[in-house]
Amino acid sequence: MNQSSEYSSIDFSLPSQVIESDEKEFQKHFNLLPFQFLHNLEHHPLFEIPRLVDLANTIARKSNLRKVVCLGSKISADRKWSDMPINEQVAEAIANIEEAGSLVLIKSAHLDPDYKVLMDQILAELEDRVGMPLRQEITWPETYIFISSPNSVTPYHIDHEPNFLFQIRGQKEVNLFDPFDRSILTEQEIERYFAFDLESATYQEDYQRKAYVFPLVPGQAVHHPSLAPHWVKNGNNVSVSLSINFCMRSVDLDARVYQVNHFLRKLGVTPTPPGRSPIQDQLKIAAMGLFAKRQPVIKDDVVFSGVLGFKEFMRKPAAPFGRYLQS
């Protein structure tokens, strides 16, 4: 693996196998329901605080996008990401995470070669377990690292991408919900999310009785299906977690159906959800695809460039029905 001289005396080699669980749960529940499994990254040196400070600096240098974010984490599950105050002193927050009261998110950690090797190995192992050519289906892979102060809360939200969350250090409780339970996650919330309202999902306390609750300790991991609502609370110690998440072609196409449905609903139509009418789905996918970027530059381009392009088109003075379709 690629290592700077600062870390030349540290063995960053990966275990021959990261994921310890067999394929039964993966094949039965992948991208359908949450499930827990075991891994071998517990306390790996790639996730020690000095190495993570170095990683944050590397990612900040390599990307002009905001890929390293530090947020105040003393909130409740029913709040939104936008309610979390931003701390610009990211490296300092990581170095003092015990007292910082913060959640640090390092996006695209795989821009550092050491973490790219890790991501590639995990994706290969996942492909073996899910029993499908997973890497051929992936349209955009990402590696996130969460570094959180004791008792930090990640508020309730949904994500387009399926992901696998590996607990490396500390403890956390992950509360996940069935992504297909429309008493919790409505079609309208999904449609608004894919119309780029990323905080559309709203937590209600009575949902909690339906939660899948996973208390994670180092060496344990949990699978989040696409759109599975979730919120997270850390234990009394610093937590470090790795998230391998990815866009998939089939899920990206469902997103386009939801995007068209968002605008149909604004016209007073009750739209058909994806999967119920293949012909309608193909028409909607083709329509939204006319506005999507052919060569995505960032992850959001994969999912949202079509709907954002359509909104821009509808803002033009000559666009018919534009004022009715704006979200």
C-alpha positions in Angstrom: 0.0 0.0 0.0 1.1 3.6 -0.5 2.4 5.2 2.6 4.2 8.4 3.4 7.5 8.3 5.3 5.6 9.6 8.3 3.8 6.2 8.5 6.6 4.0 7.1 7.0 2.1 10.4 3.2 1.3 10.6 1.8 -1.8 9.0 -1.3 -0.7 7.1 -1.8 -4.0 5.3 -5.4 -5.2 5.2 -6.6 -8.5 6.6 -6.9 -11.2 3.8 -10.6 -11.0 4.4 -12.5 -8.0 5.7 -16.0 -9.4 5.9 -16.4 -12.5 8.2 -20.0 -13.4 7.7 -21.3 -15.9 5.2 -23.4 -15.1 2.1 -26.8 -16.2 3.4 -27.9 -12.9 4.9 -26.4 -10.9 2.0 -28.2 -12.9 -0.7 -31.5 -12.9 1.2 -31.7 -9.3 2.3 -29.3 -7.2 0.2 -30.9 -3.9 -0.6 -34.2 -5.1 0.9 -33.9 -5.1 4.6 -31.2 -4.2 7.2 -29.0 -6.9 8.6 -25.9 -7.1 10.8 -22.6 -8.9 10.0 -19.0 -9.1 11.3 -15.7 -7.7 10.0 -12.0 -7.6 10.7 -11.2 -3.9 10.6 -11.5 -3.4 14.4 -8.9 -0.8 15.5 -7.0 -1.0 12.2 -4.3 1.7 12.0 -6.0 3.4 9.0 -8.6 4.6 11.5 -6.3 6.0 14.2 -6.9 9.7 14.9 -3.5 10.9 13.5 -4.0 9.0 10.3 -7.5 10.4 10.0 -6.2 14.0 10.4 -3.8 13.3 7.6 -6.6 11.9 5.5 -8.8 14.9 6.0 -5.9 17.2 4.9 -5.3 15.0 1.9 -8.9 15.0 0.8 -9.2 18.8 1.3 -6.1 19.3 -0.9 -7.3 16.9 -3.7 -10.8 18.2 -4.1 -12.1 21.8 -4.4 -15.5 20.4 -3.2 -16.6 20.4 0.4 -15.7 16.8 1.1 -14.6 17.2 4.7 -17.4 18.5 6.9 -17.5 19.1 10.7 -20.9 19.6 12.3 -22.1 20.2 15.8 -23.8 16.9 16.9 -25.7 17.8 20.1 -29.1 17.5 18.5 -32.1 15.1 18.5 -33.2 12.4 16.0 -36.1 14.5 14.7 -33.9 17.4 13.6 -32.3 17.9 10.1 -28.8 18.0 8.8 -29.2 21.7 8.2 -29.8 22.2 11.9 -26.3 21.0 12.7 -23.9 24.0 13.0 -20.8 23.9 10.9 -17.3 24.0 12.5 -14.6 25.2 10.0 -11.8 23.9 12.2 -12.0 20.4 11.0 -8.5 19.0 11.7 -8.6 20.5 15.2 -12.0 19.0 15.8 -10.7 15.5 14.7 -7.6 15.8 16.9 -9.8 16.8 19.9 -12.8 14.7 19.0 -13.3 13.5 22.6 -14.4 17.0 23.7 -15.4 18.6 20.4 -19.1 17.8 20.5 -18.8 17.2 16.8 -19.5 14.8 13.9 -16.8 14.9 11.2 -17.6 13.4 7.8 -14.8 12.7 5.4 -16.3 12.0 2.0 -14.5 10.3 -0.9 -11.8 8.9 1.4 -10.8 6.6 -1.5 -9.0 9.6 -3.1 -6.2 8.6 -0.7 -4.6 5.4 -2.2 -4.6 3.5 1.1 -8.4 3.8 1.4 -8.9 3.1 -2.3 -7.3 -0.3 -1.8 -9.7 -0.9 1.2 -12.8 0.2 -0.8 -11.8 -2.1 -3.7 -11.3 -5.1 -1.5 -14.6 -4.6 0.3 -16.5 -4.2 -2.9 -15.0 -7.4 -4.3 -15.9 -9.3 -1.1 -19.5 -7.9 -1.2 -19.8 -9.0 -4.8 -18.9 -12.6 -3.8 -21.5 -12.5 -1.0 -24.5 -11.0 -2.8 -24.3 -13.4 -5.7 -24.5 -10.9 -8.5 -22.1 -8.8 -10.6 -22.3 -6.0 -8.1 -19.4 -3.9 -9.4 -20.9 -3.9 -12.9 -24.1 -2.5 -11.4 -22.3 0.3 -9.5 -22.5 3.7 -11.2 -20.7 5.6 -8.4 -18.8 4.2 -5.4 -18.0 6.3 -2.3 -16.1 5.7 0.9 -17.2 7.8 3.9 -15.6 8.0 7.3 -17.5 9.2 10.3 -15.6 10.5 13.3 -17.9 11.4 16.2 -17.7 12.7 19.7 -19.3 10.8 22.6 -23.2 10.8 22.5 -23.3 12.5 19.1 -26.6 12.1 17.1 -26.9 11.7 13.4 -30.5 12.9 12.6 -33.2 10.9 10.8 -32.8 10.9 7.0 -32.7 8.7 3.9 -30.0 8.1 1.3 -30.3 7.1 -2.3 -27.3 4.7 -2.1 -27.3 1.3 -0.4 -24.4 1.2 2.1 -22.5 -1.0 4.5 -21.5 0.7 7.8 -18.4 -0.8 9.6 -17.9 0.1 13.2 -14.2 0.5 13.9 -13.9 2.2 17.2 -16.4 3.0 20.0 -20.0 2.1 20.1 -23.1 3.4 18.4 -26.8 2.5 18.1 -28.1 2.4 14.5 -31.9 2.8 14.2 -33.0 1.6 10.7 -36.5 1.3 9.2 -38.0 -0.8 6.4 -37.6 1.3 3.2 -40.8 -0.3 1.8 -43.1 0.6 4.8 -45.2 3.4 3.4 -46.6 4.1 6.9 -43.1 5.4 7.7 -41.7 6.6 4.4 -44.4 7.9 2.0 -44.3 8.0 -1.8 -44.4 11.8 -1.5 -41.4 12.0 0.7 -39.4 9.8 -1.7 -40.6 11.9 -4.7 -39.5 15.2 -2.9 -36.2 13.7 -2.0 -35.4 12.8 -5.6 -36.5 16.3 -6.6 -33.5 17.4 -4.5 -35.3 18.0 -1.2 -32.7 15.9 0.7 -34.4 16.5 4.1 -37.9 15.4 2.9 -38.1 12.4 5.3 -39.6 13.4 8.7 -39.2 11.5 11.9 -42.1 10.8 14.2 -41.7 9.3 17.6 -44.2 6.6 17.1 -42.1 5.2 14.2 -39.6 4.0 16.8 -41.7 0.9 17.6 -40.9 -0.3 14.1 -37.2 0.4 14.2 -34.5 -2.3 13.6 -32.1 -1.3 16.3 -28.5 -2.4 15.9 -26.1 -1.7 18.8 -22.7 -1.8 17.1 -19.3 -2.4 18.7 -15.9 -2.6 16.9 -15.9 -5.6 14.6 -19.7 -5.3 13.8 -21.3 -3.8 10.7 -24.8 -3.2 9.4 -26.3 -3.0 5.9 -28.5 0.0 5.0 -30.7 -0.6 1.9 -31.4 2.2 -0.4 -33.9 4.7 1.1 -34.0 3.0 4.4 -34.7 5.8 6.9 -32.3 5.8 9.8 -30.8 7.8 12.7 -27.8 7.1 14.8 -26.7 7.8 18.4 -23.1 7.2 19.6 -22.2 5.7 23.0 -20.1 7.4 25.6 -16.8 7.1 23.7 -15.4 8.5 20.5 -16.8 6.6 17.5 -15.1 5.9 14.2 -17.1 4.2 11.4 -16.5 3.4 7.8 -19.3 3.6 5.2 -19.0 1.9 1.8 -21.9 3.2 -0.2 -22.7 3.3 -3.9 -25.2 4.2 -6.5 -26.5 1.3 -8.5 -27.9 1.4 -12.0 -31.3 -0.1 -11.1 -31.7 2.3 -8.2 -30.7 5.3 -10.3 -33.4 4.4 -12.8 -36.0 4.1 -10.1 -35.0 7.6 -9.0 -35.9 9.0 -12.4 -39.4 7.4 -12.1 -39.8 9.1 -8.7 -38.7 12.4 -10.2 -41.3 12.3 -13.0 -43.9 11.3 -10.4 -43.0 14.4 -8.3 -44.0 16.6 -11.2 -47.1 14.6 -12.1 -48.3 14.9 -8.5 -48.0 18.7 -8.8 -50.4 18.5 -11.8 -53.0 16.7 -9.7 -52.1 13.2 -11.0 -51.7 10.3 -8.6 -48.6 8.7 -10.1 -47.7 5.0 -10.3 -44.7 4.1 -8.2 -41.7 2.3 -9.9 -42.0 -1.4 -10.4 -45.7 -1.6 -11.1 -45.8 -0.7 -14.8 -42.7 -1.5 -16.8 -44.0 0.6 -19.8 -44.7 3.7 -17.7 -41.3 3.3 -16.0 -39.5 3.2 -19.3 -41.3 6.3 -20.5 -40.5 8.2 -17.3 -36.9 7.1 -17.3 -36.4 8.2 -20.9 -38.1 11.5 -20.3 -35.9 12.4 -17.3 -32.9 11.0 -19.0 -33.2 13.8 -21.7 -32.1 16.3 -19.0 -29.4 14.2 -17.2 -25.7 14.7 -17.6 -24.1 12.0 -19.8 -20.7 12.3 -18.1 -21.3 12.7 -14.3 -18.6 14.8 -12.6 -19.8 14.3 -9.0 -22.1 11.8 -7.4 -25.1 14.2 -7.3 -24.9 14.3 -11.2 -25.7 10.6 -11.3 -28.9 11.0 -9.3 -30.0 14.6 -9.6 -28.7 16.1 -12.8 -31.9 15.1 -14.7 -34.3 16.7 -12.3 -32.1 19.8 -11.8 -31.8 20.1 -15.6 -35.6 19.8 -16.0 -36.2 22.5 -13.3 -33.8 24.8 -15.1 -35.6 24.2 -18.4 -38.9 25.0 -16.7 -37.6 28.3 -15.4 -37.1 29.6 -18.9 -39.8 32.3 -19.7 -41.3 30.3 -22.6 -41.6 27.0 -20.7 -45.2 25.9 -20.5 -46.6 25.0 -17.0 -43.3 26.0 -15.4 -44.9 27.8 -12.5 -47.0 24.7 -11.7 -44.1 22.3 -11.6 -41.5 24.1 -9.5 -40.9 22.4 -6.2 
